[in-house]
Amino acid sequence: EMRTRIIVNPMYHGARIVGAILFEQTMDREICGKPTARYLWEEKKVVPFLKIDKGLQDEKDGVQLMKDMPQLDALLDRAVAAGIFGTKERSVIKRADEAGIRAAAGQQFEIGRQVLAKGLVPILEPEVDIKAADKDKCEELLLAALLDGLAKLGPEQRVIFKLTIPSKPNLYKPVMEHANTLRVVALSGGYSRDDACKLLAENAGMIASFSRAFSEGLSAKQSDEDFTATLDMSTEMIYQASST
């Protein structure tokens, strides 16, 4: 199983990797006789997060909102019991429609408050499609919507944002500096690892939360030696891009 092979590898550890986002099925499994979340923290010092969204609705007003999550409270209770630290939820912005973008941001904060109420830290992920014709305008509208949402949080309610690397470097600095923001992390969004790292390095304080770009070049058919070398190279490259 590819995820387990990555996690147990000696190059995968908390010195260069802050957190890992798990699927529900992965949370329910064990690694080396320990529940996955416990293994990540106790053996690797990597903070476990859980993906909680159930996919996307059809596009409306230039965005795809998250599908309804009627069982969310029960899932969050299971996450707490499993030792999960936080959650991740994704919606997608396709074009610069202000009403749509505000709806997407509003839904992210609404679910985020439900997560916070359970004592977990939410990663809010309103992804801007890197292929959007007006990507820069989408990001300007999203910035305003995120700042409005942050202003409505209580002083103890801290959130993480997972955002597309902006067309204008350091656009999200006001979000990063807000008292209610714990971290701003970047999604790779379909960029190659090389391109994602170059763009990320232009944004001070933003760190990587790459999935496809992180696993680029890894294969189940690789020998342990080649697998480890590729994982080490990928981790170091992304770590350095996150250190600017």
C-alpha positions as CSV (number, residue, x, y, z in Angstrom):
1,E,0.0,0.0,0.0
2,M,1.6,3.2,-1.2
3,R,0.6,5.4,1.7
4,T,2.0,3.0,4.2
5,R,5.2,2.6,2.3
6,I,5.7,6.3,2.3
7,I,4.8,6.8,6.0
8,V,7.1,4.0,7.3
9,N,10.1,5.1,5.2
10,P,13.0,6.5,7.2
11,M,13.0,9.7,5.1
12,Y,9.4,10.5,6.2
13,H,9.6,12.2,9.6
14,G,8.7,15.3,11.5
15,A,12.0,17.1,11.0
16,R,10.9,18.0,7.5
17,I,7.2,17.1,7.4
18,V,4.7,18.9,9.8
19,G,1.5,17.1,9.1
20,A,-0.3,14.4,7.0
21,I,-3.8,14.5,5.7
22,L,-5.5,11.1,5.9
23,F,-8.6,9.6,4.2
24,E,-11.2,8.2,6.5
25,Q,-10.3,4.6,5.6
26,T,-6.6,5.3,6.3
27,M,-7.5,6.7,9.8
28,D,-9.3,3.5,10.5
29,R,-6.3,1.3,9.6
30,E,-3.2,0.4,11.5
31,I,0.4,0.8,10.7
32,C,2.9,-1.6,12.4
33,G,0.2,-2.5,14.9
34,K,-0.8,1.1,15.8
35,P,-3.8,3.2,14.6
36,T,-2.5,5.4,11.8
37,A,-2.9,8.7,13.6
38,R,-1.1,7.4,16.7
39,Y,1.7,6.0,14.6
40,L,2.2,9.2,12.7
41,W,2.6,11.2,15.9
42,E,4.2,8.7,18.3
43,E,6.7,7.2,15.8
44,K,7.2,10.0,13.2
45,K,6.2,13.2,15.1
46,V,4.0,14.1,12.2
47,V,0.6,15.7,13.0
48,P,-2.4,13.8,11.7
49,F,-5.3,15.5,9.9
50,L,-8.5,14.0,8.4
51,K,-10.1,14.8,5.1
52,I,-13.8,15.3,5.9
53,D,-15.5,16.5,2.8
54,K,-17.6,14.2,0.7
55,G,-16.8,15.6,-2.7
56,L,-18.1,18.6,-4.7
57,Q,-21.5,19.9,-5.9
58,D,-22.0,20.8,-9.5
59,E,-20.7,24.2,-10.5
60,K,-22.9,27.2,-9.7
61,D,-21.9,30.9,-9.8
62,G,-18.4,29.9,-10.8
63,V,-17.7,27.7,-7.8
64,Q,-18.1,24.1,-6.7
65,L,-19.3,24.0,-3.1
66,M,-18.9,20.9,-0.9
67,K,-21.6,18.3,-0.8
68,D,-23.7,18.1,2.4
69,M,-22.1,16.2,5.3
70,P,-25.0,15.0,7.4
71,Q,-22.8,12.6,9.4
72,L,-20.1,15.1,10.1
73,D,-20.6,15.2,13.9
74,A,-20.2,11.5,14.2
75,L,-17.1,11.5,12.0
76,L,-15.5,14.2,14.0
77,D,-16.2,12.3,17.2
78,R,-14.4,9.3,15.7
79,A,-11.5,11.5,14.6
80,V,-11.1,12.8,18.2
81,A,-11.1,9.3,19.5
82,A,-8.5,8.3,17.0
83,G,-6.1,11.0,18.0
84,I,-6.6,13.3,15.0
85,F,-5.5,16.9,15.4
86,G,-7.5,18.6,12.7
87,T,-9.4,18.3,9.5
88,K,-9.3,19.3,5.8
89,E,-12.2,20.3,3.6
90,R,-12.0,21.3,-0.1
91,S,-14.2,23.4,-2.4
92,V,-13.2,24.8,-5.8
93,I,-13.3,28.3,-7.4
94,K,-13.5,28.3,-11.2
95,R,-14.1,31.9,-12.1
96,A,-14.2,35.4,-10.5
97,D,-17.8,35.5,-9.4
98,E,-18.0,37.5,-6.2
99,A,-21.2,35.9,-4.9
100,G,-19.9,32.4,-5.7
101,I,-16.6,33.0,-4.0
102,R,-18.2,34.5,-0.9
103,A,-20.5,31.4,-0.8
104,A,-17.5,29.1,-1.0
105,A,-15.7,31.0,1.8
106,G,-18.8,31.2,3.9
107,Q,-19.3,27.4,3.7
108,Q,-15.7,26.8,4.6
109,F,-16.0,28.9,7.7
110,E,-19.4,27.3,8.6
111,I,-17.9,23.8,8.5
112,G,-14.7,25.1,10.2
113,R,-16.8,26.3,13.2
114,Q,-18.4,22.9,13.5
115,V,-14.9,21.3,13.6
116,L,-13.6,23.9,16.1
117,A,-16.5,23.0,18.4
118,K,-15.2,19.5,18.6
119,G,-11.7,20.7,19.7
120,L,-10.1,20.1,16.3
121,V,-8.3,22.5,14.1
122,P,-9.8,22.9,10.6
123,I,-7.8,23.3,7.4
124,L,-10.1,25.5,5.1
125,E,-9.4,24.7,1.4
126,P,-11.2,27.0,-1.1
127,E,-9.0,26.0,-4.0
128,V,-8.7,28.4,-7.0
129,D,-8.4,26.4,-10.2
130,I,-4.9,27.1,-11.7
131,K,-6.6,27.0,-15.1
132,A,-9.1,29.8,-14.3
133,A,-8.8,32.5,-17.0
134,D,-9.2,35.2,-14.3
135,K,-7.2,33.4,-11.5
136,D,-5.7,36.6,-10.2
137,K,-9.1,38.3,-9.8
138,C,-10.5,35.1,-8.1
139,E,-7.7,35.4,-5.6
140,E,-8.3,39.0,-4.9
141,L,-12.0,38.3,-4.2
142,L,-11.1,35.3,-2.1
143,L,-8.6,37.3,0.0
144,A,-11.4,39.8,0.9
145,A,-13.8,37.0,1.7
146,L,-11.3,35.2,3.9
147,L,-10.5,38.3,5.9
148,D,-14.2,38.9,6.4
149,G,-14.6,35.4,7.7
150,L,-11.6,35.6,10.0
151,A,-13.1,38.8,11.5
152,K,-16.1,36.9,12.7
153,L,-14.2,34.2,14.6
154,G,-13.7,34.3,18.3
155,P,-10.3,35.0,19.8
156,E,-9.6,31.4,20.6
157,Q,-10.8,30.1,17.2
158,R,-7.7,29.5,15.1
159,V,-7.8,28.0,11.6
160,I,-5.4,26.8,8.9
161,F,-5.9,27.7,5.2
162,K,-4.8,25.5,2.3
163,L,-4.7,27.8,-0.8
164,T,-3.6,27.8,-4.4
165,I,-0.3,29.5,-4.8
166,P,-1.3,33.1,-5.8
167,S,-0.5,34.7,-9.1
168,K,0.6,37.8,-7.1
169,P,3.4,36.7,-4.7
170,N,2.6,37.2,-1.0
171,L,-1.0,38.2,-1.7
172,Y,-2.2,36.2,1.3
173,K,0.2,37.9,3.8
174,P,-2.8,39.7,5.5
175,V,-4.4,36.3,6.1
176,M,-1.1,34.9,7.4
177,E,-0.7,37.8,9.8
178,H,-4.2,37.6,11.2
179,A,-4.5,36.5,14.9
180,N,-6.9,33.7,14.1
181,T,-4.7,32.1,11.4
182,L,-2.5,29.3,12.6
183,R,-0.9,28.6,9.2
184,V,-1.3,29.2,5.5
185,V,-0.2,26.2,3.4
186,A,-0.1,25.8,-0.4
187,L,-1.7,23.1,-2.5
188,S,0.2,22.1,-5.7
189,G,-3.1,22.2,-7.7
190,G,-1.8,20.3,-10.8
191,Y,1.6,22.1,-11.1
192,S,4.6,19.8,-11.4
193,R,6.8,19.6,-8.3
194,D,9.5,21.9,-9.9
195,D,7.0,24.6,-10.9
196,A,5.1,24.3,-7.5
197,C,8.3,24.7,-5.6
198,K,9.5,27.7,-7.7
199,L,6.1,29.5,-7.2
200,L,6.0,28.6,-3.5
201,A,9.4,30.0,-2.8
202,E,8.2,33.4,-3.9
203,N,5.7,33.5,-1.0
204,A,7.3,34.2,2.3
205,G,5.9,32.2,5.2
206,M,3.7,29.9,3.1
207,I,4.6,26.2,3.4
208,A,3.7,23.3,1.1
209,S,0.8,20.9,1.5
210,F,1.5,19.1,-1.7
211,S,0.0,15.7,-2.6
212,R,0.5,14.9,-6.3
213,A,3.7,17.0,-6.5
214,F,5.0,15.3,-3.3
215,S,4.5,11.8,-4.6
216,E,5.7,12.6,-8.2
217,G,8.2,10.0,-9.3
218,L,7.3,7.4,-6.6
219,S,6.2,4.0,-7.9
220,A,5.1,0.7,-6.3
221,K,7.6,-1.0,-8.6
222,Q,10.7,0.9,-7.3
223,S,13.3,-0.9,-5.2
224,D,13.4,0.2,-1.6
225,E,16.7,2.1,-2.4
226,D,15.2,4.0,-5.3
227,F,12.0,4.7,-3.5
228,T,13.8,6.1,-0.5
229,A,16.1,8.2,-2.7
230,T,13.1,9.7,-4.6
231,L,11.2,10.4,-1.4
232,D,14.2,12.1,0.2
233,M,14.7,14.3,-2.9
234,S,11.1,15.3,-3.1
235,T,10.9,16.0,0.7
236,E,14.0,18.1,0.7
237,M,13.0,20.1,-2.4
238,I,9.6,20.9,-0.9
239,Y,11.1,21.6,2.5
240,Q,13.5,24.1,1.1
241,A,10.8,25.8,-1.0
242,S,8.8,26.1,2.3
243,S,11.6,27.7,4.2
244,T,11.6,31.1,2.4
